[in-house]
């Protein structure tokens, strides 16, 4: 047999590390994955230098368990999420149903143990986790739609959907606010569980299926809305893998078991009852002031208001402007079914529901997107149970995955109708750039609380909570400035915002407290006292109001005595302070000084004697007591106390 002739130029194997001539770059999974991750990092890179903001205090720097680092983890696991912030039993139940989300608090405790108070590290980790979540979505879309290669340009479709999700501006609250990591971890775990389950089913890999259950279980400990994937998982298996409903439910059963275990743990920690909604506006938006108290909304008002917010969610998903972190009452007003916006929202949702119902049997991708959106939004809609606020942009984080599926698919439909144009690529590029620009600009607002509050108050004008928060931040800023004019301006602006808060919510005790603080700094003491008394009329046991009222009485006494020379009026205020707390050293000392000036020598001796019992080593105080005895005609006692004073300090009684 003759030997075959060898080729003079043998064919070389094509390396698999890059794209081929007939395969575009976006079909390369590794390149596309890195692209999604880098885009996520770049659009949120400007948050890395930001401070803590908003609810970061609750879960990080003002949480007594988180700030203990490793030693605080046992308490994180055995209490409500808010317990470490309120630091006392009971207050963590202000929000109906409680919160048990220990996973991210454990993460924050570990970060605190290693890095201490370091917002840069917190922001960096949050951005990196968000980037990985976006990549995970890309992988999931590739896996979900793997049997749709003939109907879709799969690589570009999955990449486009992931990128649109990545740059969506409504996610800024989740990523720019470190506390929002609970949303990121919940979605990461939910997407990861579904991806692992699909891989396990496709490859008949039991280990991957087991890992999927574990990932889902951990996600539940990040945030409770993970539980909505108990509906998303069987829907996805039926839709994308064509499992029968029975087999899809059987495959979901272990996840249901994990959810039951989580609910048992949660119930044992924070109780089983959802409790009654509190009759207080800042913790229940569905109450209104009637007479001297709050009453629940009428059913029609309750339902119309919820339907209105559902319309707002859909609008923000499609057109994310304007954005705000605060939707507390009455940013969303009490709505009626006579309002056209309510009716329009209702009609749109009915239309979506009917479309999904009619088309899901045909496994229509838009129908799947609609059902995903409705299912994941349901738990935060206030329809099933109250969530403590009308709405929030972070509640759109998990549902917004639906847009990453629906919008690229609509572009594909346009390509089919108008052949010759790459609508998918063009559409994703244009919308993606617009979204990215909005996201980057919005991130700057999350720099710190002052920037966030003073910016968003122009959007959430009717939010009592935000108006109150702006007032508080302006008061804090005023205490740090040296220029008297600037300080006065900040305090007056604070009062303006607090008055708006009180106009919306007349029995807002914290707003009355803060208004009293601002008036105190402005030395308008009578008005400050009246504000504190208003706060105490609302809550007679309000400790901060009691304390600040005492301080104001004392400050007023000092002011009228030392700056105005009006000793009788000073004594009036100081006597009120003494009635509030007969053990306050500075009040007692000032009463001694004022009575001495008024030549009430017996009273001066009484108050100075009380003060000496509190601070027996205070040389100047001992000297003042001696002087009071001298002025009362008791030279022997006067000499004795002067001698004691100078034994402690030879310069006692001398001008400082």
C-alpha positions as CSV (number, residue, x, y, z in Angstrom):
1,X,0.0,0.0,0.0
2,X,1.4,3.3,-1.0
3,X,2.2,5.9,1.6
4,X,-0.1,9.0,1.7
5,X,1.5,12.2,0.6
6,X,2.1,14.5,3.5
7,X,0.9,18.0,3.2
8,X,3.6,20.7,2.9
9,X,1.5,23.0,5.1
10,X,-0.3,21.1,7.8
11,X,-3.6,22.5,9.2
12,X,-3.0,23.9,12.7
13,X,-5.6,23.6,15.5
14,X,-7.4,26.8,16.2
15,X,-6.9,27.8,19.9
16,X,-10.2,28.1,21.9
17,X,-9.2,31.2,23.8
18,X,-10.6,33.7,21.4
19,X,-13.3,34.3,18.9
20,X,-13.4,32.8,15.4
21,X,-13.9,34.6,12.2
22,X,-17.6,33.5,12.1
23,X,-18.3,34.0,15.8
24,X,-18.7,37.6,17.1
25,X,-17.0,38.6,20.4
26,X,-20.2,38.6,22.4
27,X,-20.5,34.9,21.8
28,X,-17.4,34.4,24.0
29,X,-18.8,33.7,27.4
30,X,-15.6,34.7,29.2
31,X,-15.2,38.0,27.4
32,X,-18.9,38.9,27.9
33,X,-18.7,37.9,31.6
34,X,-15.8,40.2,32.2
35,X,-17.6,43.0,30.3
36,X,-20.7,42.7,32.5
37,X,-18.5,42.8,35.6
38,X,-16.4,45.7,34.5
39,X,-19.5,47.7,33.5
40,X,-21.0,47.1,36.9
41,X,-17.8,48.2,38.6
42,X,-17.4,51.3,36.5
43,X,-20.9,52.6,36.9
44,X,-20.6,52.3,40.7
45,X,-16.9,53.2,41.1
46,X,-17.9,56.7,42.1
47,X,-19.5,55.4,45.3
48,X,-16.2,54.0,46.7
49,X,-15.3,57.3,48.4
50,X,-18.7,57.8,50.0
51,X,-19.6,57.8,53.7
52,X,-22.2,55.6,55.4
53,X,-25.7,56.8,54.5
54,X,-29.4,56.2,55.3
55,X,-30.0,52.8,57.0
56,X,-26.3,52.0,57.3
57,X,-26.6,53.2,60.9
58,X,-29.1,50.4,61.7
59,X,-27.0,47.5,60.5
60,X,-23.4,48.7,60.7
61,X,-21.9,51.6,62.7
62,X,-24.7,52.1,65.3
63,X,-25.5,48.5,65.7
64,X,-24.2,47.2,69.1
65,X,-23.8,43.6,67.7
66,X,-22.1,44.5,64.4
67,X,-19.6,46.8,66.0
68,X,-18.5,44.0,68.3
69,X,-17.1,42.1,65.3
70,X,-16.8,38.4,65.8
71,X,-18.1,38.4,69.3
72,X,-21.3,40.0,68.2
73,X,-22.3,37.3,65.8
74,X,-24.1,35.0,68.3
75,X,-26.4,37.9,69.2
76,X,-26.9,38.7,65.5
77,X,-28.1,35.2,65.0
78,X,-30.5,35.1,68.0
79,X,-32.3,38.5,67.7
80,X,-34.4,40.5,65.2
81,X,-32.2,42.4,62.7
82,X,-33.1,45.8,64.2
83,X,-32.5,44.7,67.8
84,X,-28.8,45.7,67.7
85,X,-29.7,49.2,66.6
86,X,-32.5,49.9,69.1
87,X,-30.6,48.2,71.9
88,X,-33.7,47.5,73.9
89,X,-36.5,44.9,73.7
90,X,-39.6,45.9,71.9
91,X,-38.6,48.7,69.7
92,X,-37.4,46.3,67.0
93,X,-41.1,45.3,66.6
94,X,-42.1,48.7,65.4
95,X,-42.2,47.4,61.8
96,X,-44.9,44.8,61.4
97,X,-43.7,41.2,61.3
98,X,-40.1,41.9,62.4
99,X,-37.0,41.4,60.3
100,X,-34.6,38.4,60.5
101,X,-31.8,38.9,58.0
102,X,-28.6,37.8,59.8
103,X,-26.4,36.9,56.8
104,X,-25.5,40.4,55.8
105,X,-25.1,41.5,59.4
106,X,-22.6,38.7,60.0
107,X,-20.8,40.0,56.9
108,X,-20.7,43.5,58.3
109,X,-19.5,42.2,61.7
110,X,-16.6,40.4,60.0
111,X,-15.7,43.5,58.0
112,X,-15.8,45.5,61.3
113,X,-13.6,42.9,63.0
114,X,-11.0,43.2,60.2
115,X,-11.2,46.8,59.0
116,X,-13.1,48.7,61.8
117,X,-15.3,51.6,60.8
118,X,-14.4,51.7,57.1
119,X,-17.1,52.8,54.6
120,X,-14.7,52.4,51.7
121,X,-14.4,48.6,52.3
122,X,-18.1,48.3,52.7
123,X,-18.8,50.1,49.4
124,X,-16.1,48.1,47.6
125,X,-17.5,44.8,48.7
126,X,-21.0,45.8,47.8
127,X,-19.9,46.9,44.3
128,X,-18.0,43.6,43.8
129,X,-20.9,41.5,44.9
130,X,-23.2,43.5,42.7
131,X,-20.9,42.9,39.7
132,X,-20.9,39.2,40.4
133,X,-24.7,39.2,40.6
134,X,-24.9,40.8,37.2
135,X,-22.5,38.2,35.8
136,X,-24.7,35.5,37.4
137,X,-27.7,36.9,35.7
138,X,-25.9,36.7,32.3
139,X,-25.0,33.0,32.9
140,X,-28.5,32.3,34.0
141,X,-30.0,33.8,30.8
142,X,-27.6,31.8,28.7
143,X,-28.7,28.6,30.5
144,X,-32.4,29.4,30.6
145,X,-32.6,30.2,26.9
146,X,-30.2,27.5,25.6
147,X,-33.0,25.8,23.7
148,X,-34.0,29.1,22.0
149,X,-30.9,29.5,19.8
150,X,-33.0,29.2,16.6
151,X,-35.4,32.0,17.8
152,X,-32.9,34.3,19.5
153,X,-29.3,35.6,19.0
154,X,-28.6,33.9,22.3
155,X,-25.2,35.4,23.1
156,X,-26.2,39.0,22.4
157,X,-29.7,38.5,23.9
158,X,-28.2,37.3,27.3
159,X,-25.5,39.9,27.3
160,X,-27.9,42.7,26.4
161,X,-30.3,41.6,29.2
162,X,-27.6,41.4,31.8
163,X,-26.2,44.8,30.8
164,X,-29.5,46.5,30.9
165,X,-30.0,45.1,34.4
166,X,-26.5,46.1,35.4
167,X,-26.9,49.8,34.6
168,X,-30.5,50.3,35.6
169,X,-30.7,53.5,37.7
170,X,-33.3,52.1,40.1
171,X,-30.6,49.9,41.6
172,X,-28.6,52.8,43.0
173,X,-30.4,52.5,46.4
174,X,-29.3,48.9,46.6
175,X,-25.6,49.4,45.6
176,X,-24.8,52.9,46.8
177,X,-26.3,52.2,50.2
178,X,-24.2,49.5,51.9
179,X,-27.2,48.3,53.8
180,X,-28.8,47.4,50.5
181,X,-26.4,44.4,50.4
182,X,-29.3,42.3,51.8
183,X,-31.1,42.8,48.4
184,X,-27.9,41.9,46.5
185,X,-27.3,38.7,48.4
186,X,-30.9,37.7,48.2
187,X,-31.0,38.1,44.4
188,X,-27.5,36.5,44.0
189,X,-28.6,33.5,46.0
190,X,-32.0,33.2,44.2
191,X,-30.4,33.4,40.7
192,X,-27.6,31.1,41.7
193,X,-30.0,28.5,43.1
194,X,-32.0,28.5,39.9
195,X,-28.8,28.4,37.7
196,X,-27.4,25.4,39.7
197,X,-30.7,23.6,39.6
198,X,-30.9,24.0,35.8
199,X,-27.3,22.8,35.5
200,X,-28.1,19.9,37.8
201,X,-31.1,18.9,35.8
202,X,-29.4,19.3,32.4
203,X,-26.4,17.3,33.5
204,X,-28.3,15.0,35.9
205,X,-25.9,16.1,38.6
206,X,-27.2,15.5,42.1
207,X,-24.4,17.5,43.7
208,X,-25.4,20.6,41.8
209,X,-29.0,20.2,42.8
210,X,-28.0,19.9,46.5
211,X,-25.8,23.0,46.2
212,X,-28.7,24.8,44.7
213,X,-30.8,24.1,47.8
214,X,-28.0,25.3,50.1
215,X,-27.5,28.5,48.2
216,X,-31.3,29.2,48.3
217,X,-31.3,28.5,52.0
218,X,-28.6,31.0,52.6
219,X,-30.3,33.6,50.4
220,X,-33.4,33.4,52.7
221,X,-31.2,34.6,55.6
222,X,-30.3,37.7,53.5
223,X,-33.9,38.8,52.9
224,X,-37.3,37.2,53.0
225,X,-38.3,38.1,49.4
226,X,-36.1,35.1,48.3
227,X,-39.1,33.0,49.1
228,X,-40.8,34.3,45.9
229,X,-38.5,32.0,44.0
230,X,-40.6,29.1,45.2
231,X,-42.9,30.2,42.5
232,X,-40.2,31.3,40.0
233,X,-38.4,27.9,40.1
234,X,-41.3,25.7,39.0
235,X,-42.4,28.3,36.5
236,X,-38.9,28.3,35.0
237,X,-38.7,24.5,34.9
238,X,-42.0,24.2,33.1
239,X,-41.4,27.1,30.7
240,X,-37.7,26.5,29.8
241,X,-37.2,22.8,30.4
242,X,-40.8,21.7,29.5
243,X,-41.2,19.7,32.6
244,X,-44.8,18.8,33.5
245,X,-46.3,20.8,36.3
246,X,-46.1,17.8,38.6
247,X,-42.4,17.2,37.9
248,X,-41.6,20.9,38.2
249,X,-43.3,20.9,41.6
250,X,-41.4,17.8,42.7
251,X,-38.1,19.4,41.7
252,X,-39.1,22.5,43.8
253,X,-40.1,20.5,46.9
254,X,-36.6,20.5,48.4
255,X,-36.5,24.3,48.1
256,X,-39.9,24.4,49.9
257,X,-38.4,22.3,52.6
258,X,-35.5,24.7,53.0
259,X,-38.0,27.6,53.2
260,X,-40.0,25.8,55.9
261,X,-36.8,25.3,57.9
262,X,-35.9,29.0,57.5
263,X,-39.4,30.0,58.6
264,X,-39.2,27.7,61.7
265,X,-35.9,29.3,62.7
266,X,-37.2,32.8,62.0
267,X,-40.4,32.2,64.0
268,X,-38.4,30.8,67.0
269,X,-36.3,33.9,67.0
270,X,-38.8,36.8,66.4
271,X,-42.1,35.1,67.0
272,X,-44.9,33.8,64.7
273,X,-47.4,36.6,64.7
274,X,-47.2,39.3,62.1
275,X,-48.8,41.5,64.7
276,X,-51.2,44.4,64.2
277,X,-50.0,47.3,62.1
278,X,-49.0,50.2,64.4
279,X,-51.3,53.2,64.4
280,X,-48.4,55.6,63.8
281,X,-47.8,57.2,60.4
282,X,-44.0,56.7,60.1
283,X,-44.5,52.9,60.6
284,X,-47.8,52.5,58.8
285,X,-48.6,54.6,55.8
286,X,-52.2,53.3,55.6
287,X,-53.4,55.4,58.6
288,X,-54.8,58.9,58.6
289,X,-55.2,61.5,61.3
290,X,-58.8,61.9,62.4
291,X,-59.5,64.1,65.4
292,X,-56.9,63.5,68.0
293,X,-55.8,60.1,66.7
294,X,-55.1,57.9,63.7
295,X,-57.6,55.6,62.0
296,X,-57.0,53.1,59.2
297,X,-57.7,53.9,55.6
298,X,-61.0,53.0,54.2
299,X,-60.7,49.8,52.1
300,X,-61.1,51.8,48.9
301,X,-58.4,54.3,49.9
302,X,-56.1,51.4,50.9
303,X,-56.5,49.5,47.6
304,X,-56.4,52.6,45.4
305,X,-53.2,53.8,47.1
306,X,-51.5,50.4,46.5
307,X,-52.7,50.2,42.9
308,X,-51.3,53.7,42.4
309,X,-47.9,52.7,43.8
310,X,-47.9,49.6,41.6
311,X,-48.2,51.9,38.6
312,X,-45.3,54.0,40.0
313,X,-43.2,50.9,40.1
314,X,-43.9,50.1,36.5
315,X,-43.1,53.6,35.4
316,X,-39.8,53.7,37.3
317,X,-38.9,50.4,35.7
318,X,-39.4,51.8,32.3
319,X,-38.5,55.5,32.9
320,X,-36.4,55.8,36.1
321,X,-36.8,59.5,36.8
322,X,-37.0,61.2,39.2
323,X,-35.5,58.9,41.8
324,X,-35.7,59.3,45.5
325,X,-34.8,57.2,48.5
326,X,-37.9,58.2,50.4
327,X,-41.6,57.3,49.6
328,X,-42.9,57.8,53.2
329,X,-46.2,59.6,53.8
330,X,-47.3,61.6,52.2
331,X,-45.0,61.5,49.3
332,X,-47.6,59.1,48.1
333,X,-50.9,60.8,49.0
334,X,-54.1,59.0,50.0
335,X,-55.6,57.9,46.6
336,X,-59.1,57.3,45.5
337,X,-60.5,55.2,42.6
338,X,-61.8,58.4,41.1
339,X,-58.2,59.4,40.3
340,X,-57.2,58.7,36.7
341,X,-53.7,57.6,37.7
342,X,-55.2,54.8,39.8
343,X,-57.5,53.7,37.0
344,X,-54.7,53.8,34.4
345,X,-52.5,51.7,36.7
346,X,-55.3,49.2,37.3
347,X,-56.0,48.9,33.6
348,X,-52.3,48.4,32.8
349,X,-52.0,45.6,35.4
350,X,-55.2,44.0,34.3
351,X,-53.8,44.1,30.7
352,X,-50.5,42.5,31.8
353,X,-52.3,39.8,33.7
354,X,-54.6,38.9,30.9
355,X,-51.8,38.9,28.4
356,X,-49.7,36.6,30.7
357,X,-52.7,34.3,31.3
358,X,-53.5,33.9,27.6
359,X,-49.9,33.6,26.4
360,X,-48.1,31.6,29.1
361,X,-49.6,28.3,27.7
362,X,-47.7,29.0,24.5
363,X,-44.6,29.7,26.5
364,X,-44.4,33.3,25.4
365,X,-41.3,35.0,26.7
366,X,-43.1,38.3,27.4
367,X,-45.7,36.3,29.4
368,X,-42.9,34.7,31.5
369,X,-41.3,38.2,32.1
370,X,-44.7,39.6,33.3
371,X,-45.3,36.6,35.7
372,X,-41.7,36.9,37.0
373,X,-42.3,40.6,37.7
374,X,-45.6,40.2,39.4
375,X,-44.5,37.2,41.5
376,X,-41.3,38.9,42.8
377,X,-43.1,42.2,43.4
378,X,-46.0,40.7,45.2
379,X,-44.3,40.3,48.5
380,X,-43.4,44.0,48.8
381,X,-46.7,45.3,47.2
382,X,-48.5,45.8,50.6
383,X,-51.3,43.6,49.2
384,X,-50.3,40.5,51.0
385,X,-49.2,42.2,54.2
386,X,-47.9,45.7,55.2
387,X,-44.2,46.4,54.7
388,X,-44.0,49.7,56.6
389,X,-43.8,52.1,53.7
390,X,-45.8,52.9,50.6
391,X,-43.0,51.8,48.3
392,X,-39.2,51.8,47.8
393,X,-36.9,51.7,44.8
394,X,-34.9,48.9,46.4
395,X,-38.1,46.7,46.2
396,X,-37.7,46.8,42.4
397,X,-34.3,45.2,42.5
398,X,-35.4,41.6,42.2
399,X,-38.4,42.3,39.9
400,X,-36.3,44.4,37.5
401,X,-34.7,41.1,36.2
402,X,-38.0,40.9,34.1
403,X,-36.9,44.0,32.1
404,X,-33.6,42.4,31.3
405,X,-35.6,39.6,29.6
406,X,-38.5,41.5,28.1
407,X,-36.7,44.5,26.6
408,X,-34.1,42.5,24.6
409,X,-36.9,40.2,23.4
410,X,-38.9,43.2,22.2
411,X,-35.8,44.3,20.2
412,X,-35.6,40.9,18.7
413,X,-39.2,41.1,17.6
414,X,-38.4,44.5,16.0
415,X,-35.6,42.9,14.1
416,X,-37.9,40.3,12.7
417,X,-40.4,42.9,11.6
418,X,-37.9,45.4,10.2
419,X,-35.2,43.1,8.8
420,X,-31.8,44.6,8.0
421,X,-31.3,46.5,11.2
422,X,-29.7,45.2,14.4
423,X,-32.3,46.5,16.7
424,X,-31.1,44.4,19.7
425,X,-27.6,45.8,19.6
426,X,-28.7,49.4,18.8
427,X,-31.5,49.3,21.4
428,X,-29.3,47.9,24.2
429,X,-26.5,50.4,23.4
430,X,-28.8,53.5,23.4
431,X,-30.8,52.6,26.5
432,X,-27.8,51.2,28.3
433,X,-25.9,54.4,27.8
434,X,-28.8,56.5,29.0
435,X,-29.3,54.3,32.0
436,X,-25.6,54.3,32.9
437,X,-25.4,58.1,32.7
438,X,-28.4,58.4,35.0
439,X,-26.9,55.8,37.4
440,X,-23.5,57.5,37.6
441,X,-25.1,60.9,38.3
442,X,-27.5,59.5,40.8
443,X,-24.7,57.8,42.7
444,X,-23.2,61.2,43.6
445,X,-26.4,62.0,45.7
446,X,-25.5,59.0,48.0
447,X,-22.3,60.7,49.1
448,X,-23.5,61.2,52.7
449,X,-26.8,61.8,54.5
450,X,-26.7,65.6,54.1
451,X,-26.3,65.4,50.4
452,X,-28.8,62.6,50.0
453,X,-31.5,64.2,52.2
454,X,-31.1,67.8,50.9
455,X,-31.2,66.6,47.3
456,X,-34.2,64.2,47.6
457,X,-36.3,66.5,49.6
458,X,-36.9,68.4,46.4
459,X,-38.5,65.2,45.0
460,X,-40.2,63.9,48.1
461,X,-41.5,67.3,49.2
462,X,-44.5,65.7,51.0
463,X,-42.5,63.1,52.9
464,X,-42.7,64.0,56.6
465,X,-39.9,61.6,57.3
466,X,-37.5,63.2,54.8
467,X,-38.5,66.7,55.8
468,X,-37.7,65.7,59.4
469,X,-34.4,64.1,58.4
470,X,-33.3,67.2,56.5
471,X,-34.1,69.3,59.5
472,X,-32.0,67.0,61.7
473,X,-29.0,67.1,59.3
474,X,-29.1,70.9,59.0
475,X,-29.1,71.2,62.8
476,X,-26.1,68.8,62.9
477,X,-24.3,70.9,60.2
478,X,-25.1,74.1,62.1
479,X,-23.3,72.9,65.2
480,X,-20.1,72.4,63.2
481,X,-19.9,75.8,61.5
482,X,-18.1,78.8,63.1
483,X,-19.7,81.6,61.1
484,X,-22.7,82.9,63.2
485,X,-24.6,84.0,60.1
486,X,-24.3,80.7,58.4
487,X,-25.2,78.9,61.6
488,X,-28.4,81.0,62.0
489,X,-29.3,80.4,58.3
490,X,-28.9,76.6,58.7
491,X,-31.0,76.5,61.8
492,X,-33.8,78.6,60.3
493,X,-33.8,76.4,57.2
494,X,-34.0,73.4,59.5
495,X,-37.1,74.8,61.3
496,X,-38.7,75.4,57.9
497,X,-38.3,71.8,56.9
498,X,-39.5,70.6,60.4
499,X,-42.6,72.8,60.1
500,X,-43.4,71.1,56.8
501,X,-43.0,67.7,58.5
502,X,-45.3,68.8,61.3
503,X,-47.9,70.2,58.8
504,X,-48.0,66.7,57.2
505,X,-47.7,64.8,60.5
506,X,-48.8,67.0,63.4
507,X,-48.1,64.4,66.1
508,X,-44.5,63.6,64.9
509,X,-42.8,63.7,68.2
510,X,-39.2,63.6,66.7
511,X,-40.0,66.6,64.6
512,X,-41.1,68.5,67.7
513,X,-37.9,67.4,69.4
514,X,-35.7,68.6,66.6
515,X,-37.5,71.8,66.3
516,X,-36.9,72.4,70.0
517,X,-33.2,71.7,69.5
518,X,-33.0,74.2,66.6
519,X,-34.8,76.9,68.7
520,X,-32.5,76.2,71.6
521,X,-29.5,76.9,69.4
522,X,-31.1,80.1,68.2
523,X,-31.6,81.0,71.9
524,X,-35.4,81.2,71.4
525,X,-35.9,79.4,74.6
526,X,-39.6,79.8,75.2
527,X,-40.4,78.5,71.8
528,X,-37.9,75.6,72.3
529,X,-39.6,74.8,75.6
530,X,-43.0,74.8,73.9
531,X,-41.8,72.4,71.2
532,X,-40.4,69.9,73.8
533,X,-43.7,70.2,75.7
534,X,-45.5,69.3,72.5
535,X,-43.3,66.2,72.1
536,X,-44.1,65.2,75.7
537,X,-47.8,65.7,75.1
538,X,-47.6,63.1,72.4
539,X,-45.3,60.8,74.4
540,X,-45.1,61.6,78.1
541,X,-42.3,59.0,78.5
542,X,-40.1,60.5,75.7
543,X,-36.7,60.5,77.3
544,X,-34.9,62.7,74.8
545,X,-37.6,65.4,75.2
546,X,-37.4,65.3,79.0
547,X,-33.6,65.6,78.8
548,X,-33.6,68.4,76.3
549,X,-36.3,70.3,78.2
550,X,-34.1,70.2,81.2
551,X,-31.1,71.4,79.2
552,X,-33.1,74.2,77.7
553,X,-34.4,75.4,81.1
554,X,-30.8,75.4,82.3
555,X,-29.4,77.1,79.1
556,X,-32.1,79.8,79.4
557,X,-31.2,80.4,83.0
558,X,-27.5,80.8,82.1
559,X,-28.3,83.0,79.2
560,X,-30.6,85.4,81.0
561,X,-28.3,85.5,84.0
562,X,-24.9,85.8,82.3
563,X,-25.7,87.5,79.1
564,X,-28.8,89.6,79.9
565,X,-28.2,90.3,83.5
566,X,-31.9,89.4,84.2
567,X,-31.4,87.3,87.4
568,X,-35.1,87.0,88.4
569,X,-35.9,85.5,85.0
570,X,-32.8,83.3,85.1
571,X,-34.0,82.0,88.5
572,X,-37.4,81.1,86.9
573,X,-35.8,78.9,84.3
574,X,-33.3,77.4,86.7
575,X,-36.1,76.5,89.1
576,X,-37.9,74.7,86.3
577,X,-34.7,72.8,85.5
578,X,-34.4,71.9,89.1
579,X,-37.9,70.6,89.2
580,X,-37.1,68.4,86.2
581,X,-33.9,67.0,87.8
582,X,-32.8,67.9,91.3
583,X,-29.5,66.1,90.9
584,X,-28.2,68.0,87.8
585,X,-25.0,69.5,89.0
586,X,-24.8,72.5,86.6
587,X,-28.4,73.5,87.4
588,X,-27.7,73.4,91.1
589,X,-24.5,75.4,90.7
590,X,-26.2,78.1,88.7
591,X,-29.0,78.3,91.2
592,X,-26.3,78.9,93.9
593,X,-24.7,81.7,91.8
594,X,-28.0,83.3,90.9
595,X,-29.2,83.3,94.5
596,X,-25.9,84.7,95.7
597,X,-26.2,87.6,93.2
598,X,-29.7,88.2,94.4
599,X,-28.4,88.2,98.0
600,X,-30.5,85.2,98.9
601,X,-27.5,83.9,100.9
602,X,-29.4,81.1,102.7
603,X,-30.6,79.7,99.3
604,X,-27.1,80.2,97.8
605,X,-25.6,78.2,100.7
606,X,-28.3,75.5,100.3
607,X,-27.6,75.0,96.5
608,X,-23.8,75.2,96.8
609,X,-23.9,72.6,99.6
610,X,-26.0,70.3,97.4
611,X,-23.5,70.8,94.6
612,X,-20.5,70.1,96.8
613,X,-22.1,66.7,97.7
614,X,-22.0,65.9,93.9
615,X,-18.5,67.3,93.3
616,X,-16.6,67.4,96.6
617,X,-13.2,67.9,94.9
618,X,-14.3,71.0,92.9
619,X,-12.1,73.7,94.4
620,X,-14.0,76.7,92.8
621,X,-17.3,75.3,94.1
622,X,-15.9,75.0,97.6
623,X,-14.7,78.6,97.4
624,X,-18.1,79.8,96.2
625,X,-19.7,78.0,99.2
626,X,-17.3,79.8,101.5
627,X,-18.1,83.1,99.9
628,X,-21.8,82.5,100.4
629,X,-21.2,81.9,104.1
630,X,-19.1,85.1,104.4
631,X,-21.9,87.0,102.7
632,X,-24.4,85.5,105.1
633,X,-22.3,86.7,108.0
634,X,-20.8,83.4,109.0
635,X,-17.0,84.2,108.7
636,X,-16.0,81.0,110.5
637,X,-17.7,78.7,108.0
638,X,-16.6,81.0,105.1
639,X,-12.9,80.7,106.2
640,X,-13.2,76.9,106.6
641,X,-14.5,76.4,103.1
642,X,-12.1,78.8,101.6
643,X,-9.2,77.0,103.3
644,X,-10.5,73.6,101.9
645,X,-10.7,75.1,98.5
646,X,-7.2,76.4,98.5
647,X,-5.8,73.1,99.8
648,X,-7.2,71.6,96.7
649,X,-6.2,74.4,94.4
650,X,-4.1,77.5,95.6
651,X,-5.7,79.5,92.8
652,X,-9.3,78.7,93.8
653,X,-11.5,81.8,93.6
654,X,-9.1,83.7,91.3
655,X,-10.3,84.9,87.9
656,X,-9.6,82.4,85.2
